[in-house]
Amino acid sequence: MAVIDLHTHSTASDGTDSPAELMGAAAAAGLDVVALTDHDTTAGWDDAVAALPAGLSLVRGAEFSCLSPTGRPGEPRCPVHLLGYLFDPRHEAIVAEQSRLRAERTERLHTMVGRMAADGYPVDADTVFAHLPAGGSAGRPHLARALVAAGVVGSVDAAFADLLHDDSPYYVPRADTTVETAVEMITAAGGVAVFAHPLARRRGRVVEPAVLVDLVGYGLGGVEVDHPHHAAADRELLRTLTVAHGLLATGSSDYHGTNKTTPLAEETTDPQAYDALVARATGVGVVTGAATA
C-alpha cells in the first residue's frame, strides 16, 4: 500500500531541509507520495520537482495562515492553518494574497528582531534572514534558530517557550487571511482546501467542529484528521465529521526537519482519500520522478 505524507515544510518557509533535501529524505523514509506545503509560498516547488527521485510523487501545495471563528460566542477569531493542494500558483488572488502575507511576515519579524535587539539580545535581521530563499516565507522559527546559534537558548522549542510565545513582549501578531476567503481562493484556483490540525489543543485555542461544517459551504474539501498533535478522541470525532459531511480525511507528519522532532511518515493518508483529493483538483497535477536510463 502506498505511503503518503501530505504536510511537510522546507527552507522555503520554516523547515530545515532544502526542497531538494526534503525530496531525498522522503524517498529514504519510504514515502511514495509527499506534499510540499510551505507557509504562504510556492517558492520551493520548482526545486522540489527538479530533485524528485525516481518513483516519488510530489503534491505541490502550501499552508495558508488564516484567522477563523472559534464557534464560541463572544470569542475573537483565532489563528488557524489551511492546507491548499494542487492549486494554480499563477491564480491572481493566490499571487496577491501570498505576496501580502510574505511581506507582512517579513515586516513582523523585523519588528520582533528590533525589540529583542533593543533589550540586548544578540540578534540582527541579516542573520535571521540569511538563509531564506527568494520568495521564501519568514517566521518565528528563523528567529528561534538565530537565538540558538547565538547561545541564548538551547533549542528552537526553548526559544518559543521562553521568548517567542504569543504572550511574549517581543511577539507581534499577524494580519492573516480569513479562513472563509482562503477556502474560496484555493478552490477558485483549482485546488483542494484541507483544514490543518483543527484540534491541536497543545498549540492554543482551537475551533469548534461546527466551524468545519460551516466551511463546507465555502468549498472546504477535507480535514487533517491524523496529525501528531491530535488526541485519539479528537481524531475519532473528526473522522466521524468527515464521513457525515463528505469531507476527505487526511493524515500527515507536519515535518519541519530538525525544527521539530516528528519524522516523515509519522502520520499518513489513506490511498483512497489521496486518490479522491487528486481527482478533485484542476489547478496543477501531481509530478512523479522519472526512472533514469
Secondary structure as GFF3:
##gff-version 3
##sequence-region A 1 293
A	DSSP	beta_strand	4	8	.	.	.	ID=ss1
A	DSSP	alpha_helix	19	28	.	.	.	ID=ss2
A	DSSP	beta_strand	33	36	.	.	.	ID=ss3
A	DSSP	alpha_helix	45	50	.	.	.	ID=ss4
A	DSSP	beta_strand	57	68	.	.	.	ID=ss5
A	DSSP	beta_strand	78	85	.	.	.	ID=ss6
A	DSSP	alpha_helix	92	118	.	.	.	ID=ss7
A	DSSP	alpha_helix	125	128	.	.	.	ID=ss8
A	DSSP	alpha_helix	140	149	.	.	.	ID=ss9
A	DSSP	alpha_helix	156	159	.	.	.	ID=ss10
A	DSSP	pi_helix	160	164	.	.	.	ID=ss11
A	DSSP	beta_strand	177	178	.	.	.	ID=ss12
A	DSSP	alpha_helix	179	188	.	.	.	ID=ss13
A	DSSP	beta_strand	192	195	.	.	.	ID=ss14
A	DSSP	three_ten_helix	201	203	.	.	.	ID=ss15
A	DSSP	alpha_helix	209	216	.	.	.	ID=ss16
A	DSSP	beta_strand	222	226	.	.	.	ID=ss17
A	DSSP	alpha_helix	232	245	.	.	.	ID=ss18
A	DSSP	beta_strand	248	251	.	.	.	ID=ss19
A	DSSP	three_ten_helix	257	259	.	.	.	ID=ss20
A	DSSP	alpha_helix	271	280	.	.	.	ID=ss21
A	DSSP	beta_strand	287	288	.	.	.	ID=ss22
###
